[in-house]
Amino acid sequence: MTEYSDEAVAAVREALKRTTALVTAKQLCRHCGGRMLPGIATDQTYVGGTPDFPGDAHASTFSAGGPGKVIECRKCENCGWSVT
């Protein structure tokens, strides 16, 4: 196993803190590096179908459907990628 000096470890930790602070402050897009801005997106909702097997009293299979709902997100001004 490689041993690293305390100074080297401290330098790496400081660099990670600066990088994390930069990404957090600017909210950069993971896809294209563009600026993330407040936005809205449609969140998928799910519905239960009919019972899967004879004798079942409940649905086991859920499918995308229903009315959906609008949620707040961060949206890239360049590529449109959204994150919640």
PyMOL commands that set and color helices and strands:
alter all, ss='L'
color gray80, all
select helices_A, chain A and resi 6-26
alter helices_A, ss='H'
color red, helices_A
select strands_A, chain A and resi 36-43+46-48+62-64+69-76+82-83
alter strands_A, ss='S'
color yellow, strands_A
deselect
rebuild
show_as cartoon
